[in-house]
Amino acid sequence: MFVDEEFECVVCCNEYSRSLRVPRVLHCSHTFCAPCLERLAQLNGVIRSVSCPLCRWITCTRASLTLPGALWVNTDIWDQIVEERQLKSPESLEDLSKTKTQLIKSTL
């Protein structure tokens, strides 16, 4: 788990992840997880807008794009997620590899 608040969404208080809670950046430079941004988004004709929960700046995108497709990933946080996991459990990758090998052997 991350100790620093900068690695969690201030809306839902969950940690960012590389799968479910991808850190996305609004045009005001504030970052929130993708599910929270989806819940905050409003569709108005051909425009989708999100009002930042911190500064109220409105980010607009085309409605034809999904929010994940229209907003950048916060790469500073993204990179830290990977580094943190590698520091926490470098052995877990070896364990995963062994488990995969065992599963393949058992199915043959």
Buried (B, 14 or more C-beta within 10 A) or exposed (E): EEEEEEBBBBBEEEBBBEEEBBBBBBBBEBBBBBBBBBEBBEEEEEEBBBBBBEEEEBBEBEBEEEBEEBBEBBEEBBEBBEEBBEEEEEEEEEEEEEEEEEEEEEEE
